[in-house]
Amino acid sequence: MSKLANDTRVFKIDPEIEVQNVRFTNRYGFTLAGHLYLPLNFDDSQKYPAIVISGPFGAVKEQSSGLYAQTLAERGFVTVAFDQSMTGESSGNIRNVASSDIFVEDFSAAVDFVGVQKFVDRERIGAIGICGLGSHVLTAASIDVRIKAVATSVMYDMSDSMWKGLNNSKTAEQRKLEKQYLADKRWHDAETGQTAKGFHELPFDENNKPVETDKLFDDELPTDADPVTTEFYNYYKVRAFHPRSINSNSAWSATTPWGYYNFPLQAHIEEISPRPVLIVTGEKAHSRYMAEESYNRLRDHKELVIVPGATHTDLYDKMDLIPFDKFESFFKENL
């Protein structure tokens, strides 16, 4: 472990919270980069509850997950915010590839890491997934019983959104076209040795042709941008830009949907029961229906919190809207 140098976090930093650079390995051999946050008045002779945190999908630990980790460390938890494999500062020869299996595994690897720290009570470990990592953390908790309590914030089912489109908007014809698009991109990667970039949720133009890109967001927001695009742009390009964030400065590998089509998330989330689950979403979040669908599938010991007036990205960083009191009480009661 080492203390942070050249700090590039994009949220207001609490100088009283000690944070360290950490590295740990998942069972596939990827080295994950994390920030370990220690509680106020930390005493390494004590045993603390711990929470592992990642997300949003395409973000880095210097953005929203770090803010959540710092705030919960202020409230007495050891926390780890980490970059998913092949993103941010985590390892992977091919960059910006998403995998339903590997990203789920990364949460369990983070549990491995905190659980062997002498100052952590391994019987009191929880997890939070933000945005698209919410569907991954629920999947992780369905089998990893070491996660004693799990929460999501504006969770997004990445498999569902890639396969069906937002609000089930993708047609059968578009799905057929996308399969051909993915096949063509695989031929490109095989023939050139270079990884094509693109959208993880493939849009189509007015002629029903797949839209290609090397960057998720241009430097200027188009004047005709829809509200959801505008919301993400304002977070990733304006108030929380980070050069290592895929959503701020790059694009995913074009074949990213491949794994999510074949290996969907949340197959067995009913198995989390009787361990408790907290589902938090925004009243005005475009992803709200996904959170509610997951909540309805869960069994007992579950709670749904809908934050009045909040949009999806409001719960990334707006301190007056993120219900940290609720996250704190949930984990203190259940860890």
MOZIVEN-V654034 format. One record per residue. N is the residue number from 1. RES is the residue in one letter. SS is DSSP state (@ for helix, = for strand, . for the rest). NEAR is the number of other ideal C-beta (glycine too) atoms within 10 Angstrom. D_CENTER is the distance of its C-alpha to the mean C-alpha in Angstrom with 2 decimals. Layout:
n=N res=RES ss=SS near=NEAR d_center=D_CENTER
n=N res=RES ss=SS near=NEAR d_center=D_CENTER
//
This chain:
n=1 res=M ss=. near=9 d_center=23.32
n=2 res=S ss== near=8 d_center=24.19
n=3 res=K ss== near=9 d_center=23.90
n=4 res=L ss=. near=15 d_center=21.99
n=5 res=A ss=. near=6 d_center=24.12
n=6 res=N ss=. near=4 d_center=23.73
n=7 res=D ss=. near=10 d_center=21.04
n=8 res=T ss=. near=10 d_center=18.85
n=9 res=R ss=. near=19 d_center=16.51
n=10 res=V ss=. near=20 d_center=16.58
n=11 res=F ss=. near=18 d_center=16.96
n=12 res=K ss=. near=9 d_center=20.16
n=13 res=I ss=. near=14 d_center=20.67
n=14 res=D ss=. near=14 d_center=22.53
n=15 res=P ss=. near=5 d_center=25.23
n=16 res=E ss=. near=9 d_center=26.04
n=17 res=I ss=. near=17 d_center=22.80
n=18 res=E ss=. near=15 d_center=23.07
n=19 res=V ss== near=21 d_center=20.12
n=20 res=Q ss== near=14 d_center=20.45
n=21 res=N ss== near=15 d_center=19.10
n=22 res=V ss== near=18 d_center=18.45
n=23 res=R ss== near=15 d_center=18.11
n=24 res=F ss== near=20 d_center=17.84
n=25 res=T ss== near=13 d_center=18.14
n=26 res=N ss=. near=22 d_center=16.65
n=27 res=R ss=. near=11 d_center=19.26
n=28 res=Y ss=. near=13 d_center=19.20
n=29 res=G ss=. near=9 d_center=20.20
n=30 res=F ss=. near=19 d_center=17.27
n=31 res=T ss== near=14 d_center=17.24
n=32 res=L ss== near=26 d_center=14.02
n=33 res=A ss== near=21 d_center=14.25
n=34 res=G ss== near=31 d_center=13.44
n=35 res=H ss== near=24 d_center=14.96
n=36 res=L ss== near=23 d_center=16.88
n=37 res=Y ss== near=27 d_center=17.95
n=38 res=L ss=. near=18 d_center=21.26
n=39 res=P ss=. near=21 d_center=22.67
n=40 res=L ss=. near=12 d_center=25.58
n=41 res=N ss=. near=8 d_center=28.88
n=42 res=F ss=. near=15 d_center=27.25
n=43 res=D ss=. near=10 d_center=29.77
n=44 res=D ss=. near=10 d_center=29.04
n=45 res=S ss=. near=6 d_center=31.71
n=46 res=Q ss=. near=13 d_center=29.71
n=47 res=K ss=. near=16 d_center=27.09
n=48 res=Y ss== near=21 d_center=23.95
n=49 res=P ss== near=23 d_center=21.19
n=50 res=A ss== near=29 d_center=17.78
n=51 res=I ss== near=28 d_center=14.12
n=52 res=V ss== near=31 d_center=11.27
n=53 res=I ss== near=31 d_center=7.98
n=54 res=S ss== near=35 d_center=4.69
n=55 res=G ss== near=30 d_center=2.14
n=56 res=P ss=. near=27 d_center=3.47
n=57 res=F ss=. near=25 d_center=4.37
n=58 res=G ss=. near=25 d_center=7.36
n=59 res=A ss=. near=31 d_center=7.20
n=60 res=V ss=. near=30 d_center=8.73
n=61 res=K ss=. near=30 d_center=9.63
n=62 res=E ss=. near=24 d_center=12.50
n=63 res=Q ss=. near=29 d_center=10.77
n=64 res=S ss=@ near=29 d_center=9.12
n=65 res=S ss=@ near=30 d_center=7.85
n=66 res=G ss=@ near=25 d_center=11.42
n=67 res=L ss=@ near=26 d_center=13.01
n=68 res=Y ss=@ near=28 d_center=11.86
n=69 res=A ss=@ near=28 d_center=13.00
n=70 res=Q ss=@ near=20 d_center=16.21
n=71 res=T ss=@ near=20 d_center=17.08
n=72 res=L ss=@ near=25 d_center=16.85
n=73 res=A ss=@ near=26 d_center=18.84
n=74 res=E ss=@ near=17 d_center=21.37
n=75 res=R ss=. near=16 d_center=21.70
n=76 res=G ss=. near=15 d_center=22.57
n=77 res=F ss=. near=26 d_center=19.62
n=78 res=V ss== near=26 d_center=18.84
n=79 res=T ss== near=31 d_center=15.15
n=80 res=V ss== near=28 d_center=13.08
n=81 res=A ss== near=32 d_center=10.15
n=82 res=F ss== near=29 d_center=9.46
n=83 res=D ss=. near=23 d_center=8.84
n=84 res=Q ss=. near=32 d_center=8.15
n=85 res=S ss=. near=24 d_center=11.66
n=86 res=M ss=. near=22 d_center=13.46
n=87 res=T ss=. near=27 d_center=11.42
n=88 res=G ss=. near=25 d_center=12.32
n=89 res=E ss=. near=17 d_center=14.94
n=90 res=S ss=. near=22 d_center=14.15
n=91 res=S ss=. near=16 d_center=16.92
n=92 res=G ss=. near=18 d_center=17.69
n=93 res=N ss=. near=7 d_center=20.78
n=94 res=I ss=. near=10 d_center=19.23
n=95 res=R ss=. near=16 d_center=16.55
n=96 res=N ss=. near=19 d_center=13.53
n=97 res=V ss=. near=20 d_center=13.70
n=98 res=A ss=. near=26 d_center=11.00
n=99 res=S ss=. near=21 d_center=12.14
n=100 res=S ss=@ near=22 d_center=11.50
n=101 res=D ss=@ near=15 d_center=13.67
n=102 res=I ss=@ near=20 d_center=12.69
n=103 res=F ss=@ near=30 d_center=8.91
n=104 res=V ss=@ near=23 d_center=10.19
n=105 res=E ss=@ near=22 d_center=12.85
n=106 res=D ss=@ near=31 d_center=10.84
n=107 res=F ss=@ near=28 d_center=10.17
n=108 res=S ss=@ near=19 d_center=13.90
n=109 res=A ss=@ near=22 d_center=14.80
n=110 res=A ss=@ near=27 d_center=13.39
n=111 res=V ss=@ near=22 d_center=15.56
n=112 res=D ss=@ near=17 d_center=18.36
n=113 res=F ss=@ near=22 d_center=18.21
n=114 res=V ss=@ near=26 d_center=18.41
n=115 res=G ss=@ near=15 d_center=20.80
n=116 res=V ss=. near=10 d_center=23.39
n=117 res=Q ss=. near=18 d_center=23.61
n=118 res=K ss=. near=8 d_center=26.98
n=119 res=F ss=. near=16 d_center=25.86
n=120 res=V ss== near=20 d_center=23.21
n=121 res=D ss== near=16 d_center=24.38
n=122 res=R ss== near=15 d_center=22.69
n=123 res=E ss== near=11 d_center=23.70
n=124 res=R ss== near=19 d_center=21.52
n=125 res=I ss== near=24 d_center=17.93
n=126 res=G ss== near=28 d_center=15.08
n=127 res=A ss== near=30 d_center=11.29
n=128 res=I ss== near=29 d_center=8.66
n=129 res=G ss== near=31 d_center=5.30
n=130 res=I ss== near=29 d_center=4.62
n=131 res=C ss=. near=28 d_center=5.41
n=132 res=G ss=@ near=29 d_center=4.93
n=133 res=L ss=@ near=31 d_center=3.05
n=134 res=G ss=@ near=33 d_center=6.10
n=135 res=S ss=@ near=31 d_center=8.37
n=136 res=H ss=@ near=33 d_center=7.67
n=137 res=V ss=@ near=30 d_center=8.33
n=138 res=L ss=@ near=29 d_center=11.30
n=139 res=T ss=@ near=27 d_center=12.48
n=140 res=A ss=@ near=27 d_center=12.49
n=141 res=A ss=@ near=28 d_center=14.38
n=142 res=S ss=@ near=21 d_center=16.78
n=143 res=I ss=@ near=12 d_center=18.42
n=144 res=D ss=. near=19 d_center=17.59
n=145 res=V ss=. near=10 d_center=20.03
n=146 res=R ss=. near=15 d_center=19.53
n=147 res=I ss=. near=23 d_center=16.57
n=148 res=K ss=. near=18 d_center=19.02
n=149 res=A ss== near=24 d_center=16.94
n=150 res=V ss== near=29 d_center=13.45
n=151 res=A ss== near=29 d_center=11.87
n=152 res=T ss== near=28 d_center=9.34
n=153 res=S ss== near=31 d_center=9.32
n=154 res=V ss=. near=31 d_center=9.98
n=155 res=M ss=. near=31 d_center=8.46
n=156 res=Y ss=. near=28 d_center=8.91
n=157 res=D ss=. near=25 d_center=10.63
n=158 res=M ss=@ near=27 d_center=10.06
n=159 res=S ss=@ near=22 d_center=13.33
n=160 res=D ss=@ near=20 d_center=15.17
n=161 res=S ss=@ near=23 d_center=14.43
n=162 res=M ss=@ near=25 d_center=15.37
n=163 res=W ss=@ near=17 d_center=18.42
n=164 res=K ss=@ near=14 d_center=19.67
n=165 res=G ss=. near=18 d_center=18.44
n=166 res=L ss=@ near=16 d_center=17.48
n=167 res=N ss=@ near=10 d_center=19.96
n=168 res=N ss=@ near=11 d_center=21.42
n=169 res=S ss=. near=11 d_center=22.89
n=170 res=K ss=. near=20 d_center=23.10
n=171 res=T ss=. near=13 d_center=26.62
n=172 res=A ss=@ near=7 d_center=27.99
n=173 res=E ss=@ near=10 d_center=29.65
n=174 res=Q ss=@ near=18 d_center=26.49
n=175 res=R ss=@ near=15 d_center=24.83
n=176 res=K ss=@ near=10 d_center=27.99
n=177 res=L ss=@ near=17 d_center=27.84
n=178 res=E ss=@ near=19 d_center=24.25
n=179 res=K ss=@ near=13 d_center=25.29
n=180 res=Q ss=@ near=10 d_center=28.05
n=181 res=Y ss=@ near=21 d_center=25.84
n=182 res=L ss=@ near=18 d_center=23.60
n=183 res=A ss=@ near=12 d_center=26.85
n=184 res=D ss=@ near=14 d_center=28.22
n=185 res=K ss=@ near=22 d_center=25.24
n=186 res=R ss=@ near=14 d_center=25.66
n=187 res=W ss=@ near=10 d_center=29.35
n=188 res=H ss=@ near=15 d_center=28.55
n=189 res=D ss=@ near=16 d_center=26.38
n=190 res=A ss=@ near=8 d_center=29.08
n=191 res=E ss=@ near=8 d_center=31.95
n=192 res=T ss=@ near=9 d_center=30.74
n=193 res=G ss=. near=7 d_center=28.61
n=194 res=Q ss=. near=8 d_center=26.09
n=195 res=T ss=. near=18 d_center=22.63
n=196 res=A ss=. near=17 d_center=22.66
n=197 res=K ss== near=20 d_center=19.87
n=198 res=G ss== near=22 d_center=18.81
n=199 res=F ss=. near=17 d_center=16.57
n=200 res=H ss=. near=23 d_center=13.96
n=201 res=E ss=. near=18 d_center=15.35
n=202 res=L ss=. near=22 d_center=18.97
n=203 res=P ss=. near=16 d_center=21.18
n=204 res=F ss== near=18 d_center=24.95
n=205 res=D ss=. near=9 d_center=27.72
n=206 res=E ss=. near=5 d_center=30.79
n=207 res=N ss=. near=5 d_center=32.48
n=208 res=N ss=. near=10 d_center=29.73
n=209 res=K ss=. near=12 d_center=28.92
n=210 res=P ss== near=19 d_center=25.43
n=211 res=V ss=. near=11 d_center=24.28
n=212 res=E ss=. near=16 d_center=23.66
n=213 res=T ss=. near=15 d_center=22.08
n=214 res=D ss=. near=10 d_center=21.48
n=215 res=K ss=. near=13 d_center=19.31
n=216 res=L ss=. near=23 d_center=16.90
n=217 res=F ss=. near=20 d_center=18.64
n=218 res=D ss=. near=11 d_center=22.23
n=219 res=D ss=. near=6 d_center=23.47
n=220 res=E ss=. near=9 d_center=25.19
n=221 res=L ss=. near=14 d_center=23.85
n=222 res=P ss=. near=11 d_center=26.17
n=223 res=T ss=. near=5 d_center=28.57
n=224 res=D ss=. near=6 d_center=27.89
n=225 res=A ss=. near=15 d_center=24.07
n=226 res=D ss=. near=9 d_center=22.83
n=227 res=P ss=@ near=10 d_center=21.21
n=228 res=V ss=@ near=15 d_center=17.62
n=229 res=T ss=@ near=15 d_center=17.99
n=230 res=T ss=@ near=13 d_center=19.67
n=231 res=E ss=@ near=19 d_center=16.99
n=232 res=F ss=@ near=21 d_center=14.27
n=233 res=Y ss=@ near=20 d_center=17.08
n=234 res=N ss=@ near=13 d_center=18.07
n=235 res=Y ss=@ near=26 d_center=14.79
n=236 res=Y ss=@ near=24 d_center=14.04
n=237 res=K ss=@ near=19 d_center=17.76
n=238 res=V ss=@ near=10 d_center=19.50
n=239 res=R ss=@ near=13 d_center=18.26
n=240 res=A ss=. near=23 d_center=15.32
n=241 res=F ss=. near=15 d_center=16.32
n=242 res=H ss=. near=20 d_center=15.48
n=243 res=P ss=. near=10 d_center=17.25
n=244 res=R ss=. near=18 d_center=14.72
n=245 res=S ss=. near=25 d_center=11.91
n=246 res=I ss=@ near=27 d_center=12.16
n=247 res=N ss=@ near=26 d_center=12.03
n=248 res=S ss=@ near=23 d_center=14.60
n=249 res=N ss=@ near=15 d_center=16.93
n=250 res=S ss=. near=18 d_center=16.71
n=251 res=A ss=. near=21 d_center=15.72
n=252 res=W ss== near=25 d_center=14.30
n=253 res=S ss== near=21 d_center=16.96
n=254 res=A ss=. near=25 d_center=18.96
n=255 res=T ss=. near=22 d_center=18.98
n=256 res=T ss=. near=24 d_center=15.23
n=257 res=P ss=@ near=26 d_center=15.98
n=258 res=W ss=@ near=19 d_center=18.57
n=259 res=G ss=@ near=18 d_center=16.66
n=260 res=Y ss=@ near=24 d_center=14.86
n=261 res=Y ss=@ near=15 d_center=18.38
n=262 res=N ss=@ near=10 d_center=19.94
n=263 res=F ss=. near=14 d_center=17.48
n=264 res=P ss=. near=17 d_center=15.78
n=265 res=L ss=. near=24 d_center=13.27
n=266 res=Q ss=. near=23 d_center=14.45
n=267 res=A ss=. near=12 d_center=17.99
n=268 res=H ss=. near=11 d_center=19.06
n=269 res=I ss=@ near=20 d_center=17.08
n=270 res=E ss=@ near=11 d_center=20.56
n=271 res=E ss=@ near=13 d_center=21.09
n=272 res=I ss=@ near=25 d_center=18.95
n=273 res=S ss=. near=14 d_center=22.06
n=274 res=P ss=. near=7 d_center=23.83
n=275 res=R ss=. near=18 d_center=20.95
n=276 res=P ss== near=21 d_center=19.65
n=277 res=V ss== near=25 d_center=16.57
n=278 res=L ss== near=24 d_center=15.67
n=279 res=I ss== near=24 d_center=14.16
n=280 res=V ss== near=26 d_center=13.91
n=281 res=T ss== near=27 d_center=14.07
n=282 res=G ss== near=25 d_center=16.27
n=283 res=E ss=. near=12 d_center=19.78
n=284 res=K ss=. near=16 d_center=19.54
n=285 res=A ss=. near=26 d_center=15.96
n=286 res=H ss=. near=19 d_center=16.34
n=287 res=S ss=. near=23 d_center=13.63
n=288 res=R ss=@ near=18 d_center=15.76
n=289 res=Y ss=@ near=15 d_center=17.55
n=290 res=M ss=@ near=26 d_center=14.59
n=291 res=A ss=@ near=25 d_center=13.95
n=292 res=E ss=@ near=15 d_center=17.71
n=293 res=E ss=@ near=13 d_center=18.12
n=294 res=S ss=@ near=25 d_center=15.91
n=295 res=Y ss=@ near=19 d_center=17.75
n=296 res=N ss=@ near=10 d_center=21.01
n=297 res=R ss=@ near=14 d_center=20.44
n=298 res=L ss=. near=20 d_center=19.81
n=299 res=R ss=. near=12 d_center=23.04
n=300 res=D ss=. near=9 d_center=24.45
n=301 res=H ss=. near=14 d_center=22.98
n=302 res=K ss== near=17 d_center=20.38
n=303 res=E ss== near=14 d_center=20.02
n=304 res=L ss== near=15 d_center=18.77
n=305 res=V ss== near=17 d_center=18.62
n=306 res=I ss== near=16 d_center=18.94
n=307 res=V ss== near=21 d_center=19.12
n=308 res=P ss=. near=8 d_center=22.25
n=309 res=G ss=. near=9 d_center=22.14
n=310 res=A ss=. near=22 d_center=18.43
n=311 res=T ss=. near=22 d_center=16.68
n=312 res=H ss=. near=22 d_center=13.02
n=313 res=T ss=. near=26 d_center=12.47
n=314 res=D ss=@ near=20 d_center=15.02
n=315 res=L ss=@ near=24 d_center=12.61
n=316 res=Y ss=@ near=28 d_center=10.56
n=317 res=D ss=@ near=18 d_center=13.71
n=318 res=K ss=. near=16 d_center=16.89
n=319 res=M ss=. near=10 d_center=18.35
n=320 res=D ss=. near=6 d_center=21.00
n=321 res=L ss=. near=16 d_center=18.72
n=322 res=I ss=. near=24 d_center=15.83
n=323 res=P ss=. near=17 d_center=17.68
n=324 res=F ss=@ near=15 d_center=17.47
n=325 res=D ss=@ near=9 d_center=20.82
n=326 res=K ss=@ near=15 d_center=19.48
n=327 res=F ss=@ near=23 d_center=16.56
n=328 res=E ss=@ near=16 d_center=19.30
n=329 res=S ss=@ near=13 d_center=21.87
n=330 res=F ss=@ near=22 d_center=19.71
n=331 res=F ss=@ near=27 d_center=18.88
n=332 res=K ss=@ near=14 d_center=22.41
n=333 res=E ss=@ near=9 d_center=23.98
n=334 res=N ss=@ near=18 d_center=22.11
n=335 res=L ss=. near=18 d_center=21.73
//
